[in-house]
């Protein structure tokens, strides 16, 4: 019986950890993937109020970088196989330097630029960009990283943004939330 899942080529969407994730006790997070949710490796995800992984970055959630693709066989099962559909991600609370193919290529990135990820609360939001890294402003956007060396082309011809993970929520006192 032929399979039904067509996983993306491993060279199309990547999350490469340059530094910080090589020990057995390194920080990672594993949770079930929300029903109907999908994400490429390197996309920003968060845990919703029910404990499921979702793509994007609502304000004041802890962002984490998907690792691997949600359609890879170690996350999803094909015909005749069983799988728990648990997603693994690298929380921005850890000290990582990583590269991602999942960034807003319409932006220009320089070392030390602050980064957030596209979600519906950002001006100019387009659903196709949800979970992609983009430029952010401290205390205005929840931050997931800081650009380390910028964008470079990898060995497969894909652009990859290099960054250090970083978590900084927005300043609730200025958001009008009453917090």
C-alpha contacts under 8 A as a table, 3 or more apart, distances in Angstrom:
res1	aa1	res2	aa2	distance
1	X	79	X	7.55
2	X	79	X	7.45
3	X	78	X	5.71
3	X	79	X	5.33
4	X	78	X	6.33
4	X	79	X	6.63
5	X	71	X	7.40
5	X	78	X	5.93
6	X	71	X	7.69
7	X	71	X	5.43
7	X	72	X	5.61
7	X	73	X	7.65
8	X	12	X	6.78
8	X	13	X	7.66
8	X	71	X	7.49
8	X	72	X	7.69
9	X	12	X	5.47
9	X	13	X	7.54
10	X	13	X	6.31
10	X	14	X	7.03
11	X	14	X	6.71
11	X	156	X	6.25
11	X	158	X	7.96
12	X	101	X	7.90
12	X	156	X	7.92
12	X	158	X	7.04
13	X	40	X	6.07
13	X	41	X	5.76
13	X	42	X	7.15
13	X	69	X	7.60
13	X	100	X	7.76
13	X	101	X	5.66
13	X	102	X	7.11
14	X	40	X	7.60
14	X	41	X	5.14
14	X	42	X	5.77
14	X	68	X	7.71
14	X	99	X	7.67
14	X	100	X	5.76
14	X	101	X	5.59
14	X	102	X	7.76
15	X	41	X	5.33
15	X	42	X	4.42
15	X	65	X	7.64
15	X	66	X	7.50
15	X	67	X	6.31
15	X	68	X	7.40
15	X	98	X	6.83
15	X	99	X	5.63
15	X	100	X	4.73
15	X	101	X	6.89
16	X	98	X	5.47
16	X	99	X	5.08
16	X	100	X	6.64
17	X	20	X	7.22
17	X	21	X	6.59
17	X	96	X	6.93
17	X	97	X	6.10
17	X	98	X	4.24
17	X	99	X	6.41
18	X	21	X	7.98
18	X	96	X	7.43
18	X	97	X	5.37
18	X	98	X	5.11
18	X	99	X	7.21
19	X	22	X	7.79
19	X	96	X	5.58
19	X	97	X	5.09
19	X	98	X	6.93
20	X	26	X	7.53
20	X	94	X	7.79
20	X	95	X	5.80
20	X	96	X	4.55
20	X	97	X	6.60
21	X	26	X	5.60
21	X	27	X	7.42
21	X	96	X	6.76
22	X	26	X	6.67
23	X	26	X	5.16
27	X	90	X	6.78
27	X	91	X	7.12
27	X	94	X	6.04
28	X	88	X	7.02
28	X	89	X	5.85
28	X	90	X	4.81
28	X	91	X	6.19
29	X	88	X	5.68
29	X	89	X	5.28
29	X	90	X	6.26
29	X	91	X	6.71
30	X	86	X	6.26
30	X	87	X	5.50
30	X	88	X	4.47
30	X	89	X	6.44
31	X	47	X	7.98
31	X	51	X	6.97
31	X	52	X	6.08
31	X	53	X	6.15
31	X	86	X	5.17
31	X	87	X	5.56
31	X	88	X	6.85
32	X	51	X	7.50
32	X	52	X	5.27
32	X	53	X	6.12
32	X	84	X	7.31
32	X	85	X	5.81
32	X	86	X	4.10
32	X	87	X	5.88
33	X	37	X	6.54
33	X	38	X	7.93
33	X	52	X	5.49
33	X	53	X	4.80
33	X	54	X	6.77
33	X	70	X	7.97
33	X	85	X	5.94
33	X	86	X	5.60
33	X	87	X	5.70
34	X	37	X	5.35
34	X	52	X	5.03
34	X	53	X	5.60
34	X	54	X	6.06
37	X	54	X	6.32
37	X	55	X	7.24
38	X	54	X	7.81
38	X	55	X	7.19
38	X	69	X	7.97
38	X	70	X	5.48
38	X	71	X	7.11
39	X	43	X	6.16
39	X	55	X	6.18
39	X	66	X	7.10
39	X	69	X	5.96
39	X	70	X	5.30
39	X	71	X	7.79
39	X	131	X	7.94
40	X	43	X	5.52
40	X	66	X	6.80
40	X	67	X	7.97
40	X	68	X	7.04
40	X	69	X	4.37
40	X	70	X	6.24
40	X	71	X	7.96
40	X	102	X	7.49
41	X	65	X	7.24
41	X	66	X	4.84
41	X	67	X	4.85
41	X	68	X	4.61
41	X	69	X	4.39
41	X	70	X	7.46
41	X	100	X	7.68
41	X	102	X	7.66
42	X	65	X	5.20
42	X	66	X	5.14
42	X	67	X	6.40
42	X	68	X	7.69
42	X	99	X	7.64
42	X	100	X	4.82
42	X	101	X	6.33
42	X	102	X	5.49
43	X	55	X	7.05
43	X	56	X	7.80
43	X	65	X	5.58
43	X	66	X	5.43
43	X	100	X	7.63
43	X	102	X	5.45
43	X	103	X	7.94
43	X	131	X	5.11
43	X	132	X	5.59
43	X	133	X	7.38
44	X	55	X	6.04
44	X	56	X	5.62
44	X	57	X	6.77
44	X	63	X	5.99
44	X	64	X	5.43
44	X	65	X	4.72
44	X	66	X	6.22
44	X	117	X	6.48
44	X	131	X	4.63
44	X	132	X	6.35
44	X	133	X	7.05
45	X	53	X	6.48
45	X	54	X	5.39
45	X	55	X	4.22
45	X	56	X	5.11
45	X	57	X	6.36
45	X	63	X	5.67
45	X	64	X	5.28
45	X	65	X	6.14
45	X	66	X	6.43
45	X	89	X	7.78
45	X	131	X	6.45
46	X	53	X	5.68
46	X	54	X	5.55
46	X	55	X	6.46
46	X	56	X	6.64
46	X	57	X	6.24
46	X	61	X	6.45
46	X	62	X	6.09
46	X	63	X	5.21
46	X	64	X	6.18
47	X	50	X	7.74
47	X	51	X	5.54
47	X	52	X	5.38
47	X	53	X	4.67
47	X	54	X	6.25
47	X	61	X	7.66
47	X	62	X	7.76
48	X	51	X	5.39
48	X	52	X	5.44
48	X	53	X	6.38
48	X	54	X	6.73
49	X	52	X	7.52
53	X	87	X	7.05
55	X	130	X	6.76
55	X	131	X	5.31
56	X	117	X	6.50
56	X	118	X	6.16
56	X	119	X	5.20
56	X	130	X	5.32
56	X	131	X	3.95
56	X	132	X	7.54
57	X	61	X	6.47
57	X	62	X	7.73
57	X	63	X	6.14
57	X	116	X	7.80
57	X	117	X	5.83
57	X	118	X	6.64
57	X	119	X	5.56
57	X	131	X	6.64
57	X	142	X	7.71
58	X	61	X	5.96
58	X	119	X	6.16
58	X	120	X	7.53
58	X	121	X	7.03
58	X	142	X	7.95
59	X	121	X	7.63
59	X	141	X	6.94
59	X	142	X	5.64
59	X	169	X	7.07
59	X	170	X	6.94
60	X	142	X	5.87
60	X	169	X	4.89
60	X	170	X	6.34
61	X	142	X	7.56
61	X	169	X	7.41
62	X	91	X	7.12
62	X	92	X	6.88
62	X	93	X	7.72
62	X	144	X	7.90
62	X	167	X	6.82
63	X	91	X	6.15
63	X	92	X	5.77
63	X	143	X	7.99
63	X	144	X	5.87
63	X	167	X	7.34
64	X	89	X	5.70
64	X	90	X	5.09
64	X	91	X	3.97
64	X	92	X	5.27
64	X	144	X	7.58
65	X	89	X	5.17
65	X	90	X	5.05
65	X	91	X	6.45
65	X	92	X	7.48
66	X	69	X	6.86
66	X	70	X	7.99
66	X	87	X	7.42
66	X	88	X	6.26
66	X	89	X	4.40
66	X	90	X	6.64
67	X	87	X	7.62
67	X	88	X	5.58
67	X	89	X	5.11
67	X	90	X	7.04
68	X	72	X	6.88
68	X	75	X	7.98
68	X	87	X	7.72
68	X	88	X	6.88
68	X	89	X	7.73
69	X	72	X	5.34
69	X	75	X	7.74
70	X	75	X	5.76
70	X	76	X	6.85
70	X	87	X	6.65
71	X	75	X	6.43
71	X	76	X	5.72
72	X	75	X	5.56
72	X	76	X	6.12
73	X	76	X	5.09
73	X	77	X	5.81
73	X	78	X	7.34
74	X	77	X	7.52
74	X	83	X	7.84
75	X	83	X	6.96
75	X	84	X	7.30
75	X	85	X	4.84
75	X	86	X	5.75
75	X	87	X	6.05
76	X	83	X	6.00
76	X	84	X	7.42
76	X	85	X	5.16
77	X	80	X	7.94
77	X	81	X	5.46
77	X	82	X	5.63
77	X	83	X	5.10
77	X	85	X	7.53
78	X	81	X	5.67
78	X	82	X	7.75
90	X	94	X	7.41
91	X	94	X	5.92
91	X	165	X	7.99
92	X	95	X	7.48
92	X	96	X	7.77
92	X	144	X	5.86
92	X	145	X	7.26
92	X	165	X	4.82
92	X	166	X	5.18
92	X	167	X	5.51
93	X	165	X	7.14
93	X	166	X	6.28
93	X	167	X	5.88
94	X	165	X	6.88
94	X	166	X	7.69
95	X	164	X	7.26
95	X	165	X	6.33
95	X	166	X	7.70
96	X	164	X	5.66
96	X	165	X	5.54
97	X	148	X	7.75
97	X	162	X	7.11
97	X	163	X	5.56
97	X	164	X	4.30
97	X	165	X	6.36
98	X	162	X	5.67
98	X	163	X	5.58
98	X	164	X	6.39
98	X	165	X	7.61
99	X	160	X	5.71
99	X	161	X	5.27
99	X	162	X	4.30
99	X	163	X	6.30
100	X	103	X	6.89
100	X	160	X	5.12
100	X	161	X	5.34
100	X	162	X	6.71
101	X	158	X	6.92
101	X	159	X	5.98
101	X	160	X	4.56
101	X	161	X	6.48
102	X	131	X	7.74
102	X	132	X	5.06
102	X	133	X	6.40
102	X	160	X	7.67
103	X	132	X	4.64
103	X	133	X	4.32
103	X	134	X	6.04
103	X	160	X	7.83
103	X	161	X	6.86
104	X	107	X	5.94
104	X	129	X	7.17
104	X	132	X	5.96
104	X	133	X	5.97
104	X	134	X	5.37
105	X	108	X	7.45
107	X	134	X	7.08
107	X	135	X	7.35
109	X	113	X	6.59
109	X	135	X	7.65
109	X	147	X	7.07
109	X	150	X	5.63
109	X	151	X	6.99
110	X	113	X	5.75
110	X	147	X	6.54
110	X	149	X	7.15
110	X	150	X	5.56
111	X	146	X	7.62
111	X	147	X	4.91
111	X	148	X	5.07
111	X	149	X	5.29
111	X	150	X	5.88
112	X	146	X	5.52
112	X	147	X	5.01
112	X	148	X	6.22
113	X	135	X	7.01
113	X	136	X	7.93
113	X	146	X	5.56
113	X	147	X	5.27
114	X	135	X	5.94
114	X	136	X	5.30
114	X	137	X	6.36
114	X	138	X	7.22
114	X	143	X	6.90
114	X	145	X	6.11
114	X	146	X	4.61
114	X	147	X	6.55
115	X	133	X	6.43
115	X	134	X	5.59
115	X	135	X	4.57
115	X	136	X	4.61
115	X	137	X	7.48
115	X	143	X	5.54
115	X	144	X	5.77
115	X	145	X	4.95
115	X	146	X	5.63
115	X	147	X	7.20
116	X	133	X	5.76
116	X	134	X	5.50
116	X	135	X	5.89
116	X	136	X	4.81
116	X	137	X	7.85
116	X	141	X	6.48
116	X	142	X	6.05
116	X	143	X	4.51
116	X	144	X	5.25
116	X	145	X	6.87
117	X	130	X	7.32
117	X	131	X	5.44
117	X	132	X	5.32
117	X	133	X	4.26
117	X	134	X	5.42
117	X	135	X	7.81
117	X	136	X	7.86
117	X	143	X	7.68
117	X	144	X	7.24
118	X	122	X	6.66
118	X	125	X	6.60
118	X	129	X	6.04
118	X	130	X	4.80
118	X	131	X	5.22
118	X	132	X	5.57
118	X	133	X	6.47
118	X	134	X	6.66
119	X	122	X	6.04
119	X	125	X	6.49
119	X	127	X	7.74
119	X	129	X	7.88
119	X	130	X	5.24
119	X	131	X	6.58
120	X	123	X	7.93
120	X	125	X	5.70
120	X	126	X	7.78
120	X	127	X	7.69
120	X	130	X	7.77
121	X	125	X	7.39
122	X	125	X	5.57
125	X	129	X	7.37
125	X	130	X	7.80
126	X	129	X	5.63
126	X	130	X	7.01
127	X	130	X	5.30
129	X	132	X	5.47
136	X	140	X	7.76
136	X	141	X	5.81
136	X	142	X	7.70
136	X	143	X	6.57
137	X	140	X	5.44
137	X	141	X	5.49
137	X	143	X	7.58
138	X	141	X	5.97
138	X	142	X	7.18
138	X	143	X	6.78
138	X	168	X	7.19
138	X	170	X	6.93
139	X	142	X	6.96
139	X	168	X	7.43
139	X	169	X	6.55
139	X	170	X	4.06
139	X	171	X	4.68
140	X	170	X	5.22
140	X	171	X	6.67
141	X	169	X	7.00
141	X	170	X	5.42
142	X	167	X	7.31
142	X	168	X	5.63
142	X	169	X	4.34
142	X	170	X	5.10
143	X	166	X	6.61
143	X	167	X	5.42
143	X	168	X	5.00
143	X	169	X	6.38
143	X	170	X	7.96
144	X	165	X	5.81
144	X	166	X	4.96
144	X	167	X	5.08
144	X	168	X	7.09
145	X	163	X	6.12
145	X	164	X	5.40
145	X	165	X	4.24
145	X	166	X	4.34
145	X	167	X	6.80
146	X	163	X	5.44
146	X	164	X	5.31
146	X	165	X	6.55
146	X	166	X	6.64
147	X	150	X	5.82
147	X	161	X	7.58
147	X	162	X	6.08
147	X	163	X	4.25
147	X	164	X	6.35
148	X	162	X	5.61
148	X	163	X	4.60
148	X	164	X	6.07
149	X	161	X	7.82
149	X	162	X	5.68
149	X	163	X	7.03
150	X	161	X	5.41
150	X	162	X	5.37
150	X	163	X	7.31
151	X	159	X	6.31
151	X	160	X	5.36
151	X	161	X	4.33
151	X	162	X	6.33
152	X	159	X	5.57
152	X	160	X	5.49
152	X	161	X	6.65
152	X	162	X	7.96
153	X	156	X	7.73
153	X	157	X	5.57
153	X	158	X	5.36
153	X	159	X	4.43
153	X	160	X	6.04
154	X	157	X	5.43
154	X	158	X	5.47
154	X	159	X	6.29
154	X	160	X	6.62
155	X	158	X	7.45
171	X	174	X	5.84
171	X	175	X	6.78
172	X	175	X	5.10
172	X	176	X	7.25
172	X	177	X	6.48
172	X	178	X	7.62
172	X	179	X	5.88
173	X	176	X	6.60
173	X	177	X	7.13
173	X	178	X	6.78
173	X	179	X	5.99
174	X	177	X	7.83
175	X	178	X	7.84
176	X	179	X	7.84
